[in-house]
Amino acid sequence: MKKKYKVTGAKVFLSLGSNLGDREALIVKTIKQLNKEFEVLSLSPVYETPPLGFEADNNFLNMCVMLKTKKTPLEVLSICQDIEHDLGRRRSSSSKGYESRPIDIDILLFDDLIVETENLTIPHKFLNERKFVLQPLNDIDPLLVEPKKNKTINTLLNECNDKSRILLYKKKLLTIS
C-alpha cells in the first residue's frame, strides 16, 4: 500500500550531499534552513558514499529530504541555491564537471511534475543512475513513482546499474518532530 501524507501544497524530494568541511554540521544546517522555508516532512538515513564522476580526497555524506511547499519549482531552486551559497558553496564557471563542495542540494521530484528548462530538470536527470540518491529516496518512500519512467523508486533502485558502495552512516544527524 502506498504511503499517504497529508500535504497541502506540493510534495518535493531533495537530495543533500556534502564532502567538504564539517559534513555533518553542514547537512544539519541545511535541513534547519530548509525547515525555515518549507515544512520538512521526512528525512532519510545518511549514507557515506564515494564521489561519482570525479576524484576527491573525501567521501560524501548523502541523504534525501521530503518537504511540502506552495512555492513553484523555480522558487524552490532559488531558495536551495541561496542555502548552498550561505553555507559556502561557490559554483565555478570554469569547472569542467563535478567538484568537491560543502553542500549540494538537488531537486529530485516535485509532485508528478515534469520540468525541462535551461536551469532546472525535474525529475532530476541522473536520478535513475545514482544509487546514493535512490537508496535514501527509497528509505523515505519506496512506492513513490518517478513520473517520466512511471516506475517506483524501489523498482528504479533494483534496476540501477550504479555499483558504488554506499554505507549507512554511523549515526542519525537530526530528527524532525
N, C-alpha and C positions, 0 to 999 in steps of 0.2 A: 504494500500500500504506500502511495506517495505521501511524503510529509506535507502537512498543510500548515502554513504560517499565516497568522492574521496580519496582513500587510495593507496599510493604506498608503499607496504610492508604489513605486517600482521596487522590485527586489533586484539588488545589484550584488554581483560577486566580484571581489577584488583579489588579486594575488599580491602579497608583500614579500620582498626579498631584501637582504642586507648582507654584504660581505666586507664592509669597511668600517672601522671604528668599533664602538661598543655595540655589536649587532643586537644583543638582547635589549639594551636600552632604546635603541633606535626603533625596533619593532614595537615596543611598548609605547613610546612617544607617538608613533604613527597611529596606533589604534586609539590612543586618547584624543589625538587631534581629529581623527575620523569621527569619533563619537561626539565631538563638539558640532560637527557639520551635519551628521546623519544619525540615524538610530542603528547602532550595531546590533544585529540580531544573533549572530553566531560566529564563533571562532573555531578554526580547525586546530589540531595539534601543530606544533612547529617541527619542521624537518631540517636536518642538516644535509646539504647537497653540494656536489662539486659544481664549479662553473660549467656552463654549457655554451660552447661556441667560442671560447677564448681561454687562455691560460691566466691563472691568478694565484697569488700566494695563500688566499683564504677561501674557505668554503662559504657557502651562503646559508643563512637561516631563511627558510621559506614557510609561508603559511597562506591560508585563504581566509577571507572575511566575507560574511553575508551582511548586508545592510539594507535599509529601505530609505527611499528618498522621493520627494516630489520634484526634484531638480531634473533637468534634461541631461542626456549623456554628455554633451559638451560642457555643461556646468560642472558635472562630476569630474570630468577630465581636468578642467581648470583648477578645481579645488585640490585634486590629487597632485597635480604638478606644483601647486603652491606649497603643499605639505612637503613634497620632496625637496623643494628649494629651501624651505625653512630649516630642514634637517640636514642641509649640507650638500645636496646633490647639485652638481653643475654639469649640464649637458654640453659636450664638446662637439662643435660643428665640424671639427677636423677628424673626429673619430671615425675609423673605418670598421665599425662593428661594435661588438659588446665590450664593456669595460667594467672594472670593479666600481661599486657605488655604495654610499652609505645607506640609501634606501631606494627601492624601486616599487612603484605601485602601478599595477596594470589592471585595467577594467577587463574582466573575462567575459561576463554575461550581464545583460541589462534586461530583465524580464525575458521576453522571447523576441526582442528587437534584433534586427539585422541592420547594422550601420556600416557604411563604407564611404568614408570621406578621406581627404588627404591627411588629416590629423588623427583620425580615430577609426578603428575597425572593431566591430563587435558582431559576433563573438571574436575574441582575440585570435589573430591569425595563426598563432602557434599553439593554441590551447590543446589541440588533439595530439600534438607531438611531444609534449613535455610532461613526464611523469611527476616532476616536482610541483607541477600545478594540478594535475589530475588527481593525485593521491589526496592532498588536503581538501580539494573540492569534493572528492568522493566521501571524505570523512564528514563533511557538512551535510551533503545530500546526494547519495548515490543514484537516486532516481530522477534527479534533475535532468531535463532534456536540453541538449545543445540544439538550437533551432535550425542551423544550416544542415547538419547531418541527420537531424531527427533521431538521435541516439542518446541513451542515458550516459551520464558521466561514468557510471560503473562499466558500461559496455566499452566506452572510449578508453578507459584505463586498461581494461583487459586486452584491447586491440592495439594499444600503444607500443610502438617499436623502440622507444627510448629505453635503453638498458642501463641508464645511470643508476648508481647506488644511492638511494636516499635512506637516511636513518632517522628514526624518531628521535627528536632532541630530548635530552636528559630531563628537562623539566618544563612545566607549563609556565609561560611567562605572565599570563594575565587571564582573568576570568571576567565575564560580563554578568551583571545581575539582572 
